[in-house]
Amino acid sequence: DPNGDTYFTYAGQYQPDAASMLRELEPPAYVAVVGKPRTFETDEGEVNVSIRPESITTVDEATRDRWVVETAERTVERLQAYDDDATEYVRMAREHYDSDAERYRQAAVEALEGLEAQATADA
């Protein structure tokens, strides 16, 4: 993850293709994982995400970079809509989730800055 987050991925006997891909994968590698997420909180209060993969596909760096840019842009667009009190649903979401939207905005910016720094270092 461009923000430095870690996602635990495991595959067992019921995901033989994904398990095979995990065994054969040579890190470091960019991968696309489709699967079922699960979150759990550690004793220290950190939230970890694990994914039980249904499929794992390697992707090249350019594809990964496009995904990061598109995800960051769409995140910022959604946050702009979240900032707008125009609909009842936005107000309901804010009341229900009580989230700090700035945290997500900052993560999107950091992801883009990370790509820029990587491009500068590679140049």
C-alpha positions in Angstrom: 0.0 0.0 0.0 1.4 3.4 -0.9 0.7 4.7 2.6 2.7 2.0 4.2 -0.3 0.0 5.5 0.0 -3.8 5.6 -2.7 -6.2 4.7 -2.4 -9.8 5.8 -3.3 -12.3 3.1 -3.7 -16.0 3.7 -5.1 -18.9 1.6 -5.9 -22.4 2.7 -7.2 -25.6 1.2 -10.4 -23.9 0.0 -8.5 -21.3 -2.1 -6.0 -23.6 -3.9 -5.3 -21.2 -6.8 -4.6 -18.3 -4.5 -2.5 -20.5 -2.2 -0.5 -21.6 -5.2 0.0 -18.0 -6.3 1.2 -16.9 -2.8 3.7 -19.8 -2.7 5.1 -18.9 -6.2 5.2 -15.2 -5.8 8.6 -13.6 -5.5 8.6 -10.5 -3.4 8.6 -7.7 -3.8 5.7 -7.7 -6.3 2.6 -5.7 -7.0 -0.5 -7.8 -6.9 -4.3 -7.4 -7.3 -6.2 -9.4 -4.7 -9.9 -10.1 -4.8 -11.2 -11.6 -1.6 -13.1 -11.3 1.6 -11.8 -8.7 4.0 -11.8 -9.0 7.8 -10.7 -6.5 10.4 -9.5 -7.1 13.9 -8.2 -4.9 16.7 -4.9 -5.7 18.4 -4.4 -5.4 22.2 -2.7 -2.1 21.5 -5.8 -0.8 19.8 -4.5 -1.0 16.2 -6.9 -2.2 13.5 -5.4 -4.8 11.1 -7.0 -5.9 7.9 -6.7 -9.5 6.6 -7.9 -10.7 3.3 -8.9 -14.3 2.4 -8.1 -14.2 -1.3 -10.3 -15.6 -4.0 -7.8 -14.6 -6.7 -4.4 -13.1 -6.8 -2.9 -11.6 -10.0 0.5 -9.9 -10.4 0.4 -6.5 -12.0 3.2 -4.2 -13.3 4.2 -1.0 -11.7 2.5 1.2 -14.2 -0.9 -0.5 -13.6 -0.4 -0.2 -9.8 0.4 3.5 -10.2 -2.7 4.1 -12.3 -4.8 2.4 -9.6 -3.3 4.6 -6.9 -4.0 7.8 -8.9 -7.5 6.8 -9.8 -8.3 5.7 -6.2 -6.9 9.0 -4.7 -8.8 11.1 -7.2 -12.1 9.2 -6.5 -11.5 9.5 -2.8 -11.1 13.2 -2.9 -14.3 13.5 -5.1 -16.2 11.5 -2.5 -14.9 13.6 0.3 -16.0 16.7 -1.4 -19.5 15.3 -1.7 -19.2 14.3 2.0 -18.4 17.9 2.9 -21.5 19.1 1.1 -24.7 19.2 3.2 -26.8 19.1 0.1 -28.5 15.7 0.8 -30.1 14.0 3.7 -27.9 10.9 3.1 -24.7 12.8 3.6 -25.9 14.2 6.9 -27.0 10.7 7.9 -23.6 9.2 7.0 -21.8 11.9 9.0 -23.9 11.3 12.0 -23.6 7.5 11.8 -19.9 7.2 11.1 -18.6 10.3 12.9 -15.4 10.0 10.8 -12.6 12.5 10.4 -12.7 13.0 6.7 -9.5 14.9 6.8 -7.7 11.7 7.7 -8.8 10.1 4.4 -8.0 13.3 2.4 -4.5 13.3 3.8 -4.0 9.6 2.9 -5.0 10.3 -0.7 -2.6 13.2 -0.8 0.2 11.1 0.7 -0.4 8.3 -1.8 0.0 10.8 -4.7 3.1 12.4 -3.1 4.6 8.9 -2.7 4.2 8.2 -6.4 5.7 11.6 -7.2 8.7 11.0 -4.9 9.2 7.5 -6.4 9.1 8.9 -10.0 11.6 11.6 -9.0 13.9 9.0 -7.5 13.6 6.8 -10.5 14.4 9.6 -13.0 
